[in-house]
Structures are given as C-alpha cells and as structure tokens.
C-alpha cells in the first residue's frame, strides 16, 4: 500500500484519506461517462451505416473527427459557455 504524507492544504487528513473519500465518486462519474459514450457511439455508428453516403453519414464522420481532434479542456470550455 502506498503511504502518502499529510496534505498541503490546511486539513489534518492524509492524502490516503482524501483519495479514499473521492475515489468512489470519480470512479462512478468515469463509468457513467464511459457507458454514455459507448451508447452514443454505437447509435451514431448505426445511423451512419444506415444512411450511408448521405448528409447523416458525413455529419457523423465530421462530428467524430472533431470529437477526437479537439482537446478535452477546450471542448469543456466551449460546453461551459
């Protein structure tokens, strides 16, 4: 087990305690995001395959390319505004 020292913040908790408190929430958020992304990706892929060589297919292709190309911190800033 990793043994971290006390936190730099003005709390009397160790880093292990802070990680133990926040890890379940982060894991839940990550799993929910993963399942939503898989579901949306499968549906978008099915729509693109069904409407092959139409504006739907090209729109899905452009959306997927932009989604992979744009860094996540820029995409997050755009979503916040």
N, C-alpha and C positions, 0 to 999 in steps of 0.2 A: 504494500500500500504506500502511496506517495504521502509524504508528510510535509505539508507546507506550513510556513510560519504564520504569524498573525497578519491581518490585513493592514494595508497602509491607511485605509480610511479610519476615522475615529470611532471604530466599533471594537469591541473586545472579542470578536469572533475570529476564529482561524479561517484560513482560506478554504480548508476542507469543509468546514461548516457552511460557508457561503455557497460552495459548489453543490453540496448535498441539498441545500434548500432550493436552489434554482435549476438544477439539472432536470428534475421531472417535468417542470413547466416547459423548458426548452425542448426536451425530447417530444413532448406532446405536440407542441407547435410545429416541430420539424416533421413529425409523422402525418399530421393533418395536411400540411403543405405538400408533402410527397404524394399523398393519395389524391389530393385535388389536382395536382399537376399531371399525374398519370391519367386520371379520368378525363381531364380536359384534352390532353394529348391524344388519347385514344379516340375521343369523339371528333377532334379536329382531323385526325388522320382518316377516319372513316368518311367524314364529309368530303375531304379532298379526294379520296379514292372513288367515292360515289359520283361526284361531279368532276370527273377527270377532264382536264384541258378547258375548264370554264373559269369565270372570274372567282368562283369559290375556291377552286384548287390553287389559283395563283395568289389569292388573298391569304390563304392558309400558309402557303410557301413563304410569302413575304413576312407574315407575322412570325413564323417560326425562325426565319433568318434574323429578323430584328431582335427577337427574344433571346437568341443565343449570342448575338453580336454586341448588344448594348450591355455595359457593365451593370451589375445589380444596384450599386449605390446611385447611379444616375437614374435608373428605372424607378427606384424607390423615391427619389426626389421629385420625379415627374408625377408619380401617383399621389404624393402628399399634397401637391398644389392643385 
